[in-house]
């Protein structure tokens, strides 16, 4: 056996202190296979060693939460003996190196996290962040990632119904690809990962194991540098058709009583799945690695334990059920192999043709990995930007530039590549505030969305963290949904830098405050750190995935105007005259990225949102749009563009017009109400203490403000629709 040198330890991403801990735990020098196992289990990606301390502070409980963080995905009660099971995960580094396969296997991995718990996946979403549009690699990365998401999701037959896309130079060398899956299960048929039963068989199912993805978890826990292109072998290769077979085979086996525990093989493959299952159940495991189905010759125990080949699951079965289970998987043309048994030793014993090649204690790797309390410094507060200090451009010129800008341009080019109608239950399609998916054969549905405004988080991590949660809550509310819980995907730079760690801590504080105030707990999530290239960190991006329940699909709202002559009401204006700090107006029109972001008043957020949801469920409106990037006028323009109907606005909030039209104050919605109902709705708002003001009337085919110039809706729509297709066609 070759000696483990400090160079080999460093290559495995372990510090000298961590290796000393390895020696203490083992009581001897590990062999290379054992060292590889420590390396992946203690990687940032698998162990959360820099983030655990702060993740523990997030609120995770509510009466409707069936299972919070710690399992493959979160589980919430959605009534009628059904549960929604969902999670969001990152595939950032692999997608930068190999965009198609990186994004595709991100989708495949998150699907497995959900169906391993017994849920049939019903919706996929994604949150994507790319570099500046004029960066040399951006167009190639957008093309590859979108193709990968569509290619995998479309083939596996799960609709991709929503998401978000931003462009910013901070992502030039490190894009973000966050994938989310939502599934539905019977509450009495949910499967967990804790192994149980001494002597029970450990079974491997799915695809054969190859050499792809070895050290993927370690690579995902390191900064990028000049040789990142050479890391292609660490990117897994996906096969959506095999995944579809795997879903059906697992569902068929789950309908029996054969499964004791089940876990997908994600990051760190066979290592993490076997260690986590054993640790959660307080068991030991003996694995016979020569029995693992292999697709390449000459594979070693090291490679088998660390491979991240896709479409694989690990199960513990009831003894005597092996042949029945094998018959199911062979019917679906999938590999099936009994590769081990559970023991009472608390140790992982690895055998290779009868010889012991690894013997490690399970809990110190799985449950007692290093936990760091990294030094952090809070982000300094930025000064407020005064509207009078910001260039005032004519509203029609500013609007035209904003809606054709990369961050506000239509995403139709992207979502038309996704099959968002497969399964036949998509009610609210991409392009709305939240997407809505019918609960099969019912008139109830799930409202789902992903949101984050990274420029806010960079300026003020606490307010930005609050806003990311509030934005998902608002988007679900705007379609008539009742927000229930979130999953988070925390994308940050190098946590060893105190200012970056301060961003993470602040975002956790803001997310926690918002979740408590909105009764909207965190039930699952993922942390992706070291998103830096050559020392340059990404914008801090705590992407939030929200899930809510629509009790009656006949009482929902959407963005397009439905008729002429309706009154537009702005709910939630409060006492602000237009907040331009960190706004898109400030960036796109004035060329400035600065100032404090808009503050989030969580009490007002809840009061206004609950009221607007009530207006929808009372059938007093079916047209709602929350106000976000670009402010009030962009929101109204989006409503007009999606319907072809114009609007005449009357806006006088007492401050500069550009701030009133383009300020990004929070907790606001635009609602279209029939003229005959508007006085009653306004009276109800006043009684509830909800700020509400009439701001215009729908009609015609143009948009006007205060009786001045009128801009044709078609011209706005053409500009909005054109940017992305034109951008993507340049490199074709």
Secondary structure, DSSP 8 states (H G I E B T S, - for coil): -----HHHHHHTT--HHHHHHHHHHHSS---HHHHHHHHHHTSHHHH-TTTHHHHTTS----TTEEE-TTSSSEEEE-STTEEEEEEEEE-HHHHHHSHHHHHHHHHHHHHHHHHTTT-EEEEEEEEEEE--TTSTTHHHHHHHHHHHHHHHHHHHT--EEEEEEEE-GGGTTS-EEEEEEEEEEEGGG--------TT-EEEEEES-B-STTTTHHHHTTS-B-TTGGGGGGGS----HHHHHHHHHHHHHHHTTT-EEEEEE--TTHHHHHHHHHHHHHT-EEEEEGGGS-BSSTT--HHHHHH---SSEEEEEE-TT-HHHHHHHHHHTT-EEEEEEEEESSSEEEEEETTEEEEEEESHHHHTS------------------GGGS----HHHHHHHHHTSTTTS--HHHHTTS--STTS-EEE-TTSSSEEEE-TTSS-EEEEEEE--HHHHHH-HHHHHHHHHHHHHHHHHHTT-EEEEEEEEEE-S-TTSHHHHHHHHHHHHHHHHHHHHHT-EEEEEEEE---EETTEE---EEEEEEEEEES-TTS--BSS--STT-EEEEE--TT-S---TT-HHHHHTS----S------HHHHHHHHHHHHHHHHTTS-SBEEE--TTHHHHHHHHHHHTTS--EEE----SS-HHHHHH---SS-EEEEE-TTTHHHHHHHHHHHT--EEEEEEE-SSEEEETTS-EEEHHHHHHHHHHHHHHHHHTT-
